[in-house]
Amino acid sequence: MRLEQLQAFLAIAQTGSFQQAARTSGVTQSTISRQIQALDIANTAMPSASFANAASSDRDC
């Protein structure tokens, strides 16, 4: 997991779209997509740090 990947994730969360995230980050949409894909792959390799696992455990409370 790299800082650029988390920044891309945050930009998407803040703007609501890949295209807007790319514009505000000063990169192309394909760069944002690649960052998210890499983040997903890294997340799959470390399931204990998974966003999905964290979200589901929050709902269980």
ZAMARGU-4260 file (C-alpha; in steps of 0.2 Angstrom, whole numbers, plus 5000, padded with zeros to 4 digits):
<rodrens>
0) 5000/5000/5000 | 5007/5017/4995 | 5003/5035/4999 | 4998/5038/4981 | 4985/5025/4982
5) 4978/5031/4998 | 4978/5049/4991 | 4968/5043/4975 | 4956/5034/4986 | 4953/5049/4997
10) 4951/5060/4981 | 4938/5049/4975 | 4929/5049/4991 | 4929/5068/4992 | 4924/5071/4974
15) 4913/5056/4971 | 4920/5051/4955 | 4936/5045/4947 | 4936/5059/4934 | 4934/5073/4946
20) 4947/5065/4957 | 4959/5064/4943 | 4956/5083/4939 | 4959/5088/4957 | 4974/5077/4958
25) 4982/5083/4942 | 4983/5066/4935 | 4974/5056/4922 | 4958/5046/4925 | 4968/5030/4920
30) 4981/5034/4934 | 4968/5035/4947 | 4961/5019/4941 | 4978/5010/4942 | 4981/5017/4959
35) 4964/5010/4965 | 4967/4994/4956 | 4984/4992/4965 | 4976/4997/4982 | 4963/4983/4979
40) 4977/4971/4975 | 4987/4976/4990 | 4972/4975/5001 | 4968/4957/4995 | 4986/4952/4999
45) 4983/4958/5017 | 4965/4953/5021 | 4967/4958/5040 | 4969/4976/5034 | 4955/4976/5022
50) 4943/4991/5021 | 4929/4979/5018 | 4933/4969/5034 | 4934/4985/5044 | 4918/4991/5037
55) 4909/4975/5041 | 4915/4974/5059 | 4909/4992/5061 | 4892/4987/5056 | 4892/4973/5068
60) 4893/4984/5083
</rodrens>
